Amino acid sequence: MAKRSTILKNWPKYLLQWGVLGAIIVFLTGIIPSETAVDPEAYCPMGGLQALATYLANNSLPCSMSSLQVMMGIALVAAVVLFSKLFCAYICPLGTVQDLIVKARNAMKIKSLKVRNGSVADKVLRIVKYALVFWIFYMTVNASELFCKNLDPYYAVATGFKGEITLWMSIVSISVVVIGSFVIDMFWCRYLCPLGAISNSLKFWVWIGVLFGVYYAANAVGANIPWAVLLGAFCIVGYVLEITNSKPKFQILHVTKDDNACNNCGLCAKKCPYHIDIKSFHAGKVNHVDCTLCGECVAACSTGALNIGLCKPSKSKVWKFVPAVLTVVLIAFGMWAGGKFELPTIDMKWGIENVAEDGTVTKLVDESTLQTMSMEGLRSVKCYGSSMTFKAKLEKIPGVHGVKTYVKRHSADILYDPAKTDADKIQEAVFVPSKFRVATPDHKEVPELKIVTIRTEGMYDKMDINYLGMQMRLTGKRIYGLETEFACPLIVRVYMDPAEDLDEDWFEDIVEMETLQMPVHGGGVNEIELGYKFEDYEGETGRISTEQFIRNMFSPFRVQWKSRIEAAEGKQQYVYEIVDKNYEKPIILRNMPFLSNHLSRHEGVIGVYLDLNKDLEPSIQIRYADPMTEAKLWELMTMETWTITYKADDVREEPAKLSFKAQGTSYEY
């Protein structure tokens, strides 16, 4: 009965905890579809703090992090500095799971192992979470990838172990959460959680503020202290403050205690998830570093000696709702603020100044003369890696000196010298001509295709032609392919059956459809926002043979070795061919270098190709000569493990990248 009354008295906490956990389960299982909610990192403050640290150190955000995650991290900081560890008490799913584990253990009448706060064991165990903070942030900032994904138990479970995880790390962390919490109350939160370590350190925000102030002041006068030194100092100072001064003094909200009403029964400490010795606090407030304002002690107190308030004890029951309300307000503020602005994923400049070995700086370009152009609709710019690829392309353009990318809205701001280039030249240099096969015509039934040319705007990303092609595929019209050529407006050639009669209005309606309702494998629909603009219709502009069209649309792969060709001169050569219509899929082309690498280790293999055969069928073709044989080739191709040579001193055994079901046939070369 006591347990039930505690839950009823502290219902705001349980409503938020179980509500958040339930919402995560509902969205991640797809019961209620939501593009944002299915991302386990969408609202993670830990990811936001790592993103913020990376941005401050490198002028870039890791992965596909956005302002939303950063603002959620800032909201957590504000909550801890002003009030307490509200995220830990009311939102964190790992805290909720641990709470449920403890309740399950108590229901089974199994006693936990007690580690007294302030004991030697307690102090030694607390250092682990600070070591994890240093490790995670150091790796994240250096690689611009969220390293915590490798071992975050929540992320592993939420992605069904399909995310960017390291399997053994994830299994260990999940085991620690479950087994550790079953043995020691809140084991993960007290001793391992890196976000808990950051939150505990921020409770001593005055000291942490002094530390950051000294660091930035020293660098301002030329000390050039590496960021990793600040990270290490933060972890050391936070740990020392936590174990030597467990009573932070500069917070607005506390659990308050009326000494006159307290009967020292100890029930509050028993019900506290962290077993804080509340009866030992006599200054009117319980300001322990572990306190999360969860309200369990207040709900358990039978004399009304405990409440939540500012400094002095209060009898008002309204205060017990304040932490939960503040949590909701801060989360809502983070979500609102995150949608109001966007930090660039990368913000980088080059070729503006030269720094000599002696530190002398020579200006190469007058920055005041540089201009900025914006490019929208860059759908392939969707994370840190693709942003860096885009930057590498821009660095090759004379006169371009910087870029900011915004992955949330797929856009970029490009800094350039108008004396050397202009917006049109940059756009042309960035543009990649693209093609998309909508369907494959029967070249015997339809010997030629007509070409209809249209002009569009907002389609300068390489993915745009795919989306427009999918739109046309869904109409069921006899359209077989699209191809783009740079111009302003963009040239889009549409290859179609000569008997198909589609007018300008039809093309305009298709191009300017606001969303693509793309069917997803396994059921459901993925809605993609488009926003293309139809500019002109030029009508039929030519004809092409269907055979030539099919060959133009196919992306071949060809690699052969000169030394092998010379060695096989005078020998009978053969081609081993496996035909499969699925070989036109992009994944096959991506994995052909691995197949050729694997086969190249064996004498007699002369070349490896992905191409159309004489019947216009996609096929993998292996050119070979003695001592290689057809049987040996099939054995090598169907091995479960391939041997891949990345460098002379880097040879790896990796799972086969392609699978083959039916054997091919050989013919003379």
C-alpha positions in Angstrom: 0.0 0.0 0.0 2.9 2.3 0.8 4.3 1.9 -2.7 1.0 2.7 -4.3 0.4 5.8 -2.2 3.9 7.1 -3.1 3.1 6.7 -6.8 -0.2 8.5 -6.3 1.3 11.3 -4.3 4.1 11.8 -6.7 2.0 11.3 -9.9 3.6 14.2 -11.9 6.9 12.4 -12.0 5.4 9.1 -13.0 3.2 10.7 -15.6 6.1 12.3 -17.3 8.5 9.3 -16.9 6.1 6.7 -18.1 4.6 9.0 -20.7 8.0 9.7 -22.3 8.9 6.0 -22.2 5.6 5.0 -23.7 5.9 7.7 -26.4 9.4 6.4 -27.4 8.1 2.9 -27.6 5.1 3.9 -29.7 7.0 6.0 -32.2 10.1 3.7 -32.5 7.9 0.7 -33.1 6.0 2.6 -35.8 2.6 2.3 -34.2 2.3 6.0 -34.9 4.4 7.0 -37.9 6.6 10.1 -37.4 9.7 11.0 -39.4 11.2 13.0 -36.6 10.3 10.7 -33.7 11.9 7.6 -35.3 15.3 9.2 -34.9 16.5 8.1 -31.5 18.9 11.1 -31.3 16.3 13.7 -32.3 15.8 15.2 -28.8 18.9 13.8 -27.0 20.6 16.5 -24.8 23.7 14.3 -24.6 24.1 14.4 -28.4 23.4 18.1 -28.3 26.2 18.8 -25.8 28.6 16.7 -27.9 27.5 18.7 -31.0 28.0 22.0 -29.2 31.4 21.0 -28.0 32.4 19.9 -31.5 31.1 23.2 -33.0 33.0 25.3 -30.5 36.2 23.3 -31.1 36.0 22.7 -34.9 33.4 25.1 -36.3 31.4 22.1 -37.3 28.6 19.8 -36.1 29.0 16.1 -35.9 26.9 13.6 -38.0 23.5 15.1 -38.9 23.2 17.0 -35.6 21.1 20.2 -35.8 20.2 23.2 -33.7 17.4 21.1 -32.1 19.8 18.8 -30.4 22.0 21.7 -29.4 19.1 23.6 -27.9 18.0 20.5 -26.0 21.5 20.3 -24.5 21.4 24.0 -23.6 18.0 23.4 -22.0 19.5 20.7 -19.9 22.3 23.0 -18.8 19.9 25.7 -17.9 17.8 23.2 -15.9 20.8 22.0 -13.9 22.3 25.4 -13.2 19.0 27.0 -12.1 17.1 24.1 -10.6 18.4 20.6 -10.6 18.8 17.4 -12.7 15.3 17.6 -14.0 16.0 15.6 -17.1 17.3 12.7 -15.0 14.3 12.7 -12.8 11.5 13.2 -15.3 12.6 12.4 -18.9 15.5 10.1 -19.2 14.3 6.6 -20.3 17.3 4.9 -18.7 16.4 6.4 -15.4 12.8 5.2 -15.8 14.0 1.7 -16.7 16.2 1.6 -13.6 13.4 2.7 -11.5 11.2 -0.1 -12.8 14.0 -2.6 -12.2 14.3 -1.5 -8.6 10.5 -1.8 -8.1 10.6 -5.3 -9.7 13.4 -6.4 -7.4 11.6 -5.0 -4.4 8.4 -6.9 -5.4 10.5 -10.1 -5.5 11.8 -9.2 -2.0 15.4 -9.3 -3.2 17.8 -7.0 -1.2 20.1 -4.7 -3.0 23.8 -4.2 -2.3 24.2 -0.9 -0.4 27.0 1.5 -1.4 26.9 4.3 1.1 27.2 7.8 -0.3 30.6 9.2 0.6 32.2 5.8 1.2 35.6 4.9 -0.3 33.8 2.5 -2.8 31.3 5.2 -3.7 34.1 7.7 -4.4 36.1 5.3 -6.5 33.1 4.2 -8.6 32.1 7.8 -9.3 35.3 8.4 -11.2 34.2 6.0 -14.0 31.5 8.3 -15.4 34.0 11.2 -15.6 36.5 9.0 -17.5 33.6 8.2 -19.9 32.8 11.9 -20.4 36.4 12.5 -21.4 36.6 9.5 -23.7 33.3 10.2 -25.4 33.8 13.9 -26.0 37.4 13.5 -27.1 36.5 10.9 -29.7 33.4 12.8 -30.9 35.2 16.1 -31.4 38.1 14.5 -33.2 36.0 12.4 -35.5 32.9 14.7 -35.8 30.8 11.6 -35.2 28.7 10.9 -32.1 31.0 8.4 -30.3 28.4 7.8 -27.6 26.3 5.8 -30.2 28.9 3.0 -29.9 27.9 2.3 -26.3 24.7 4.1 -25.5 22.3 1.4 -24.3 19.2 3.5 -25.2 20.5 4.1 -28.8 21.2 0.4 -29.2 17.8 -0.7 -28.1 16.0 2.1 -29.9 17.6 1.2 -33.2 17.1 -2.5 -32.8 20.9 -2.9 -32.7 21.0 -1.6 -36.3 22.4 1.8 -35.7 26.0 3.1 -35.6 26.9 0.8 -32.7 29.8 -1.3 -31.6 28.0 -4.5 -30.7 30.2 -5.6 -27.8 30.1 -2.1 -26.2 26.3 -2.0 -26.6 25.8 -5.4 -25.1 28.1 -4.6 -22.2 26.3 -1.3 -21.4 22.9 -2.8 -21.6 24.0 -5.6 -19.3 25.4 -3.1 -16.9 22.2 -1.1 -16.8 20.0 -4.2 -16.2 22.3 -6.2 -13.9 24.0 -3.3 -12.2 20.6 -1.6 -11.3 19.3 -4.9 -10.0 22.2 -5.2 -7.6 22.8 -1.5 -6.7 20.1 1.1 -6.9 20.5 3.6 -9.8 23.9 2.0 -10.6 24.1 3.5 -14.1 23.0 7.0 -13.0 25.3 7.2 -10.0 28.5 5.7 -11.4 28.5 5.3 -15.2 26.2 7.9 -16.9 28.3 10.6 -18.7 25.3 12.9 -18.8 25.0 12.4 -15.0 28.6 13.4 -14.6 28.1 16.6 -16.7 25.0 17.4 -14.7 26.7 16.9 -11.3 29.6 19.2 -12.4 27.2 21.9 -13.6 25.6 22.0 -10.2 28.9 23.7 -9.2 28.4 26.1 -12.0 30.4 28.9 -10.4 33.6 26.9 -10.3 33.0 25.5 -13.8 32.4 29.1 -15.0 35.7 30.1 -13.5 37.5 27.2 -15.2 36.0 28.1 -18.6 36.8 31.8 -18.0 40.4 31.1 -17.3 40.7 28.9 -20.3 39.3 31.5 -22.8 41.2 34.4 -21.1 44.5 32.5 -21.5 43.8 31.7 -25.2 42.8 35.3 -25.8 46.3 36.4 -24.8 47.9 33.8 -27.0 48.3 30.7 -24.8 46.7 28.4 -27.4 45.8 25.8 -24.9 44.3 22.7 -26.7 40.6 22.1 -26.1 41.4 18.6 -24.8 43.1 20.2 -21.8 39.9 22.1 -21.0 37.9 18.8 -21.3 40.3 17.0 -19.0 40.2 19.9 -16.5 36.4 19.9 -16.5 36.3 16.2 -15.7 38.9 16.4 -12.9 37.3 19.5 -11.3 33.8 18.0 -11.6 34.9 14.8 -10.0 36.8 16.5 -7.2 33.9 18.8 -6.4 31.5 15.9 -6.4 33.4 13.7 -3.9 34.7 16.5 -1.6 31.8 19.0 -1.6 28.5 17.1 -2.2 26.4 20.1 -1.3 26.2 22.7 -4.2 25.0 26.1 -3.0 23.9 28.1 -6.0 20.5 26.7 -7.1 17.1 28.2 -7.0 15.0 25.2 -6.2 15.5 22.5 -3.5 13.8 19.9 -1.4 13.1 21.9 1.7 13.1 20.4 5.2 11.2 21.5 8.4 13.3 20.2 11.2 10.5 20.8 13.7 8.1 18.5 11.8 10.7 15.8 11.1 10.5 12.7 13.3 13.8 11.2 11.9 12.0 8.0 10.7 14.4 7.7 7.8 11.7 6.7 5.3 12.7 9.6 3.0 16.2 8.2 2.6 14.9 4.8 2.0 12.6 6.0 -0.8 15.2 8.3 -2.3 16.5 6.6 -5.5 20.0 7.7 -4.5 19.5 7.1 -0.7 20.5 10.6 0.3 20.6 10.9 4.1 18.0 13.6 4.2 17.6 13.7 7.9 21.2 14.9 8.2 20.4 18.2 6.4 19.4 20.9 8.9 19.8 24.2 6.9 16.2 24.2 5.7 17.2 22.8 2.3 18.5 19.4 0.9 21.2 20.4 -1.6 22.9 17.1 -2.2 24.7 16.8 -5.6 22.7 13.6 -6.4 19.3 15.2 -5.8 17.2 15.3 -8.9 14.0 16.9 -7.4 12.2 13.7 -8.2 9.9 14.2 -5.2 10.1 10.6 -3.9 11.2 11.8 -0.5 8.4 14.4 -0.3 5.8 11.8 -1.3 7.1 9.3 1.3 7.2 11.8 4.2 4.4 11.0 6.6 4.8 14.2 8.7 4.8 16.8 5.9 8.4 17.9 6.9 9.6 17.8 3.3 8.4 19.8 0.4 9.9 21.4 -2.8 10.5 25.1 -2.7 13.1 27.9 -2.7 15.0 27.9 0.6 12.6 28.0 3.5 10.2 25.1 4.3 6.8 25.6 2.9 3.5 23.8 3.4 2.0 24.7 0.0 1.2 21.6 -2.0 1.6 23.6 -5.3 5.4 23.3 -5.1 5.4 19.6 -5.8 4.1 20.3 -9.4 6.9 22.9 -10.1 9.8 20.6 -11.1 7.5 18.7 -13.6 6.1 21.9 -15.0 9.6 23.4 -15.3 10.8 20.3 -17.1 8.0 20.6 -19.7 8.6 24.3 -20.1 12.3 23.8 -20.7 11.8 21.0 -23.2 9.2 23.0 -25.0 11.6 26.0 -25.1 14.4 23.8 -26.4 12.2 22.5 -29.2 10.9 26.0 -30.0 14.3 27.6 -30.0 15.8 24.7 -32.0 13.3 25.4 -34.8 14.0 29.1 -34.9 17.6 29.0 -36.1 20.1 26.5 -37.5 23.8 26.2 -36.8 25.9 25.4 -39.8 27.1 21.8 -39.9 30.4 23.1 -41.2 31.6 26.7 -41.2 35.0 26.7 -43.0 37.2 29.1 -44.9 40.3 28.6 -47.0 42.8 30.5 -49.1 42.2 33.8 -47.2 45.4 34.0 -45.2 48.8 32.2 -45.0 50.4 31.5 -41.6 54.2 31.1 -41.8 56.2 28.8 -39.5 57.2 31.8 -37.3 53.5 32.7 -36.8 53.5 35.6 -39.3 50.1 36.0 -41.0 49.9 37.2 -44.6 46.5 38.2 -46.0 45.9 36.6 -49.4 42.4 38.0 -49.9 40.6 41.1 -48.7 37.6 39.6 -46.9 35.6 42.8 -47.2 35.4 42.2 -51.0 34.0 38.7 -50.7 30.4 37.9 -51.4 28.1 35.1 -50.3 25.7 33.1 -52.5 23.1 30.6 -51.2 22.3 27.3 -52.8 19.1 25.5 -51.8 17.8 22.0 -52.4 21.2 20.3 -51.9 19.6 17.0 -50.8 22.9 15.1 -50.8 24.2 17.5 -48.2 22.7 15.7 -45.2 25.4 15.2 -42.6 29.0 16.1 -41.7 30.5 13.7 -44.1 28.5 14.9 -47.1 29.2 18.5 -46.1 32.9 17.8 -46.2 32.5 16.2 -49.6 30.7 19.3 -50.8 33.5 21.5 -49.4 36.1 19.4 -51.2 34.3 20.1 -54.5 34.2 23.8 -53.8 37.9 24.0 -52.9 38.7 23.1 -56.5 36.8 26.1 -57.8 39.0 29.2 -58.3 37.7 32.1 -56.3 35.7 30.2 -53.7 37.0 30.7 -50.2 34.5 29.3 -47.8 31.2 27.4 -47.1 28.6 27.0 -44.5 26.2 24.0 -44.9 22.8 23.5 -43.3 21.8 19.9 -43.4 18.3 20.4 -41.9 17.2 22.5 -44.9 19.8 21.0 -47.3 21.4 24.4 -48.2 24.7 26.1 -48.3 26.2 29.6 -48.1 29.2 29.9 -50.3 31.8 32.6 -49.9 33.5 33.7 -53.1 35.6 36.4 -54.8 33.4 38.2 -57.4 36.6 39.3 -59.2 37.4 35.6 -60.0 34.0 33.9 -60.3 30.3 34.4 -60.0 27.2 32.5 -58.8 26.4 31.0 -62.1 29.9 29.6 -62.6 29.9 28.2 -59.1 26.6 26.5 -59.6 27.8 25.0 -62.9 31.0 23.7 -61.3 29.0 22.1 -58.4 26.4 20.6 -60.7 26.7 16.9 -61.5 24.8 15.8 -64.7 22.5 13.0 -63.6 20.4 10.3 -65.2 17.6 8.1 -63.9 16.0 5.1 -65.5 12.3 5.0 -64.8 11.7 1.7 -66.6 13.5 -0.5 -69.2 11.7 -0.7 -72.5 11.7 -3.8 -74.7 14.1 -2.8 -77.6 12.4 -5.3 -79.9 8.9 -3.9 -79.3 9.9 -0.3 -79.1 12.9 0.2 -81.4 13.2 3.9 -80.7 12.3 6.5 -78.1 11.4 10.2 -78.5 13.1 12.9 -76.4 11.0 15.6 -74.8 12.9 18.5 -73.3 11.6 20.6 -70.3 13.2 23.3 -68.3 13.1 23.4 -64.5 14.5 25.3 -61.4 15.3 24.0 -58.0 16.8 20.7 -59.3 20.5 21.1 -59.0 21.2 18.3 -56.6 22.0 14.9 -58.0 19.1 13.3 -56.0 16.5 15.6 -57.6 16.4 13.7 -60.9 15.7 10.5 -59.0 12.7 12.0 -57.2 11.2 13.5 -60.4 11.7 10.1 -62.1 9.9 8.4 -59.2 7.1 10.8 -59.6 6.7 9.9 -63.3 7.1 6.2 -62.5 4.1 6.4 -60.2 1.9 7.8 -63.0 2.2 4.6 -65.0 3.0 6.5 -68.2 5.4 5.0 -70.7 8.3 7.2 -69.6 11.6 5.3 -69.5 14.2 7.7 -68.3 15.4 11.2 -67.5 18.7 13.0 -68.0 19.9 16.5 -66.9 22.3 19.0 -68.4 23.4 22.2 -66.8 21.8 25.4 -67.9 19.7 28.2 -66.4 16.9 27.0 -66.2 18.1 23.3 -66.0 17.7 21.1 -69.1 15.8 17.9 -68.4 15.5 15.4 -71.2 12.6 12.9 -70.9 12.9 9.6 -72.8 9.5 8.1 -73.6 7.5 5.9 -75.9 6.8 7.7 -79.2 3.1 6.8 -78.8 2.8 8.5 -75.4 1.3 11.9 -75.9 1.8 14.2 -72.8 1.4 18.0 -73.0 3.0 20.9 -71.2 0.3 21.0 -68.5 0.9 17.4 -67.6 4.7 18.0 -67.2 4.1 21.2 -65.2 1.7 19.4 -62.8 4.3 16.6 -62.2 7.3 18.9 -61.8 5.5 21.2 -59.3 4.0 18.4 -57.1 4.8 19.5 -53.6 5.6 16.0 -52.2 6.6 12.6 -53.4 4.6 9.8 -51.9 7.2 7.1 -52.2 6.2 3.5 -51.3 8.5 1.9 -48.7 9.7 -1.7 -48.9 7.6 -3.7 -46.4 4.7 -1.3 -46.5 3.9 2.3 -45.8 4.8 5.5 -47.6 7.7 7.9 -47.2 6.7 11.5 -47.9 9.5 13.6 -49.4 9.1 17.4 -49.8 10.1 18.6 -53.3 9.5 22.2 -54.2 10.7 22.1 -57.9 9.6 24.8 -60.4 8.5 24.2 -64.0 9.9 26.9 -66.3 9.5 25.8 -70.0 8.3 23.1 -72.3 10.3 22.6 -75.5 8.4 19.6 -76.8 10.0 16.8 -78.8 13.7 17.6 -79.5 14.9 14.3 -81.0 14.9 10.5 -81.1 17.2 7.8 -79.9 17.4 4.1 -80.5 16.2 2.1 -77.6 19.4 0.0 -77.6 21.5 3.1 -77.3 19.2 4.5 -74.5 19.6 1.3 -72.5 23.3 1.4 -72.8 23.4 5.1 -71.9 21.4 4.5 -68.8 23.5 1.6 -67.6 26.5 2.4 -65.3 29.3 0.0 -66.1 32.3 -1.1 -64.1 35.5 -2.1 -65.8 38.9 -2.9 -64.2 41.7 -4.9 -65.8 45.3 -5.3 -65.1 48.0 -4.5 -67.7 50.5 -7.0 -66.2 47.8 -9.8 -66.4 47.0 -8.9 -70.0 50.6 -9.2 -70.9 51.1 -12.4 -69.0 48.1 -14.0 -70.8 49.2 -13.0 -74.3 49.2 -16.0 -76.6 47.0 -18.0 -74.2 43.3 -18.9 -74.8 41.3 -16.4 -72.8 37.7 -16.8 -71.6 34.9 -14.7 -70.1 32.9 -16.1 -67.3 29.5 -14.4 -67.3 26.6 -14.4 -64.8 23.5 -12.7 -66.0 20.9 -11.2 -63.6 18.5 -8.3 -64.2 19.2 -7.2 -60.6 22.8 -6.3 -61.5 21.6 -2.9 -62.7 20.9 -1.9 -59.0 23.3 0.7 -57.6 24.4 -1.6 -54.7 26.0 -4.0 -57.2 28.0 -1.3 -58.7 29.1 -0.1 -55.3 30.4 -3.5 -54.4 32.2 -4.4 -57.7 35.5 -2.9 -56.5 35.5 -5.3 -53.6 34.8 -8.3 -55.9 37.6 -7.2 -58.3 40.0 -6.7 -55.3 39.2 -10.1 -54.0 39.7 -11.9 -57.3 42.8 -9.9 -58.3 44.8 -11.9 -55.7 44.5 -15.0 -57.9 46.7 -15.7 -60.9 44.9 -15.9 -64.2 42.2 -13.3 -63.5 42.7 -10.6 -66.1 39.7 -8.3 -65.7 36.4 -7.8 -63.9 33.4 -6.0 -65.5 29.8 -5.1 -64.9 28.2 -4.4 -68.2 25.4 -5.2 -70.6 25.9 -8.3 -72.8 25.0 -8.6 -76.4 21.4 -9.2 -75.5 21.4 -6.0 -73.4 21.1 -8.0 -70.2 23.1 -6.8 -67.1 25.9 -9.2 -66.3 29.0 -9.6 -64.2 31.9 -10.7 -66.5 35.3 -12.2 -65.4 38.0 -12.3 -68.1 40.5 -15.1 -67.3 43.1 -17.5 -68.6 45.1 -20.5 -67.5 45.7 -21.3 -64.6 42.3 -19.9 -63.6 39.3 -22.1 -64.3 35.6 -21.6 -64.3 35.2 -23.9 -61.3 37.8 -22.0 -59.3 36.2 -18.7 -60.1 32.8 -19.9 -58.9 34.5 -21.1 -55.7 36.2 -17.7 -55.1 33.1 -15.7 -55.8 30.9 -17.7 -53.4 33.3 -17.7 -50.5 31.7 -16.5 -47.3 34.7 -14.3 -46.6 36.6 -12.3 -49.1 40.2 -11.1 -48.8 40.4 -7.3 -49.4 43.7 -5.5 -49.8 43.3 -1.8 -48.8 47.0 -1.1 -48.7 50.2 -3.3 -48.9 50.2 -3.6 -45.1 46.4 -3.6 -44.7 44.8 -6.8 -45.8 41.5 -7.8 -44.2 39.2 -10.8 -44.2 35.7 -9.4 -44.6 32.2 -10.9 -45.2 31.4 -11.3 -48.9 29.9 -8.1 -50.3 27.8 -9.9 -53.0 26.0 -13.3 -53.2 25.5 -15.5 -56.2 22.7 -18.0 -56.5 23.2 -19.5 -60.0 26.4 -20.3 -61.8 27.3 -18.6 -65.0 28.8 -19.8 -68.2 32.1 -19.3 -70.0 32.7 -18.3 -73.6 35.9 -17.6 -75.6 37.2 -14.0 -75.3 
